[in-house]
């Protein structure tokens, strides 16, 4: 599954600000709940899984990218959200830089193999500097979704 298939404008945030990675993760989970992609009564289970994953090893990558993710039993299908933060969020990234592009992915345990491919595709997509730059200058959720769709169409993913 491609990232664009998991997203709607409702789960894409621009001008995102968060003081910590755990604050960012919580806010992104709440955005997914507000969109209806995760039932509210599963919030704590999803949040606990994401925090446990962060405690094992930070999901902050390089080049201002973070991909917090976790596998859960409580969902029937994967869910995702994207935040673009020009200020950046401290994410204990591999290169020490704040995360300016955050893609939160919640994977379903029942289809973990398929969803791990989705995670790998997201990492590949964000590995390209041009893609990251286009996302950073996109001003609206619609524009961000258009960038993701275009990059996936080009076969980057």
Secondary structure, DSSP 4 states (H G I P E B T S, - for coil): --HHHH--GGGEESS---SSHHHHHHHHHHHHHHHTSS-GGGHHHHHHHHHHHHHHS--B-STTEE--EEEESS-SS-EEEEEEEEEEE----TTSPPEEEEEEEEEEGGGHHHHHHHHHHHHHHTTSHHHHHHHHH--SHHHHHHHHHHHHHTT--
